Amino acid sequence: QVQLVESGGGSVQAGESLRLSCASSGATYRRYCMGWFRQAPGKEREGVATIYTGNGDTYYADSVKGRFTISQDIPQDNAKNMLYLQMNSLKPEDTAVYYCAAGGFRGSSSYCQSLSVYEHHSWGQGTQVTVSS
């Protein structure tokens, strides 16, 4: 079971930036999808950005393309991977609880492309991001 711990949320003004971090441990494989998801009050959880750990391919929701960047830092021993989400030009509609998530072994990055919550079975506790106008 993969353990995930997010940090870096907070309250900012529209147009400002935040960087979320996620410390991941317990993965016994090297090729899988990791991603950032968010859930606003009264709405379903949605995919924001995903990355295939095997080759670093990234995918983004249309609503965040050009503003958010997902990245990873995987040590040689795969002991504790770091996942990041750099969020620039934040908008009030970005307000949500943001979750880090990881899936099972996948031999191809195509599994990450759909940004599906069902592709990911390990979840962090979430971190609140609030953007005021």
C-alpha positions in Angstrom: 0.0 0.0 0.0 1.3 3.4 -1.0 1.3 6.1 1.7 0.8 9.7 0.6 1.1 12.9 2.6 0.3 16.3 1.0 1.5 19.7 2.1 1.5 23.3 0.8 -2.1 24.4 0.7 -3.3 27.7 1.9 -5.2 30.9 1.2 -4.1 33.3 -1.6 -5.4 36.1 -3.7 -6.4 35.6 -7.3 -3.3 35.7 -9.6 -1.0 34.4 -6.9 0.8 31.1 -6.8 1.1 28.0 -4.6 3.1 24.9 -4.7 1.7 21.6 -3.4 4.0 18.7 -2.4 3.2 15.1 -1.8 5.6 12.6 -0.1 5.0 9.1 -1.4 6.3 5.9 0.2 5.6 2.2 0.0 5.5 1.7 -3.8 7.1 -1.6 -4.9 7.0 -0.8 -8.6 8.4 2.0 -10.7 5.8 2.5 -13.4 2.4 3.9 -12.4 0.2 6.9 -12.6 0.3 9.6 -9.9 -1.8 12.6 -9.9 -3.4 15.6 -8.3 -7.2 15.8 -7.9 -9.5 18.3 -6.3 -12.9 18.4 -4.9 -14.9 21.6 -4.3 -17.9 21.7 -2.0 -20.9 20.0 -3.6 -18.9 18.8 -6.6 -17.4 15.5 -7.6 -13.7 14.9 -7.3 -12.0 15.8 -10.6 -8.5 15.2 -12.1 -6.3 18.2 -12.3 -3.0 16.7 -13.5 -1.3 13.3 -13.8 2.1 12.0 -14.4 3.4 8.6 -15.5 6.3 7.8 -13.3 7.9 5.5 -15.9 8.9 8.3 -18.3 7.5 11.6 -16.9 4.6 12.0 -19.4 2.2 14.6 -18.0 -1.5 15.3 -18.6 -3.7 18.2 -17.6 -7.3 19.2 -17.3 -8.2 21.9 -19.8 -9.1 24.2 -17.0 -5.5 24.3 -15.7 -3.4 23.9 -18.8 -0.8 26.6 -19.0 -1.2 27.6 -15.3 -0.4 24.4 -13.4 2.7 22.1 -13.7 3.0 18.6 -12.2 6.4 17.2 -11.6 8.1 14.4 -9.7 11.4 13.6 -8.0 12.1 9.9 -7.7 15.2 8.8 -5.9 17.3 5.9 -7.1 16.0 3.5 -4.4 12.4 4.5 -5.0 12.0 4.8 -1.3 10.3 8.2 -1.0 9.0 9.8 -4.2 8.0 13.4 -4.2 5.2 14.8 -6.4 4.6 18.5 -6.9 2.0 20.7 -8.3 3.0 24.3 -9.1 -0.1 26.4 -9.4 0.3 29.8 -11.0 -2.3 32.5 -11.9 -4.7 31.0 -9.4 -8.4 31.8 -9.8 -11.3 31.6 -7.3 -12.7 28.6 -9.2 -9.5 26.7 -8.2 -10.7 26.7 -4.6 -11.0 23.1 -3.4 -9.4 20.4 -1.4 -6.5 19.0 -3.4 -5.6 15.3 -3.1 -2.5 13.5 -4.2 -3.1 10.0 -5.5 -1.3 6.9 -6.9 -2.3 4.0 -9.0 -1.0 0.4 -9.5 1.6 -0.8 -11.9 1.0 0.3 -15.5 3.2 -0.5 -18.5 2.1 2.6 -20.4 1.4 6.2 -19.8 -1.9 6.0 -21.7 -3.6 4.9 -18.5 -2.8 8.3 -17.0 -4.3 10.3 -19.8 -7.9 10.2 -18.7 -7.2 11.8 -15.3 -9.6 9.2 -13.9 -10.1 8.8 -10.2 -10.7 5.1 -10.8 -7.1 4.7 -12.0 -5.8 5.7 -8.6 -6.4 3.6 -5.5 -4.1 5.3 -2.9 -5.0 8.8 -1.6 -3.6 11.4 0.6 -5.6 13.2 3.3 -6.0 16.3 1.2 -4.9 19.9 1.6 -7.2 23.0 1.3 -6.5 25.6 -1.3 -8.6 28.8 -1.1 -8.3 31.6 -3.7 -10.1 34.8 -3.1 -10.9 37.5 -5.6 
